[in-house]
Amino acid sequence: MMICYPKIDAIVFQLYVLTEEEMLTVLDSFPRMSIVEKTTIHNYYQDVENKTFKIE
């Protein structure tokens, strides 16, 4: 079982200044990561990009 921290992952992708396409390429390199986890990270990435990201 893979542990996923989608909010942290999204922030790290932004800190490394990865484009959305680059981020998706990185996520695709993890075949055992579920599509739900990848989609969640992608959604948080977009929230960070659009400045609507909130830490709860």
GIPE-V24013 format. One line per field, one symbol per residue. burial: b if it has 9 or more other C-alpha atoms within 8 Angstrom, else e. Layout:
# GIPE-V24013
burial->???
This chain:
# GIPE-V24013
burial->eeeeebbebbbebbeeebeeeebbeebeeeeebeeebbebbbebbebbeeeeeeee
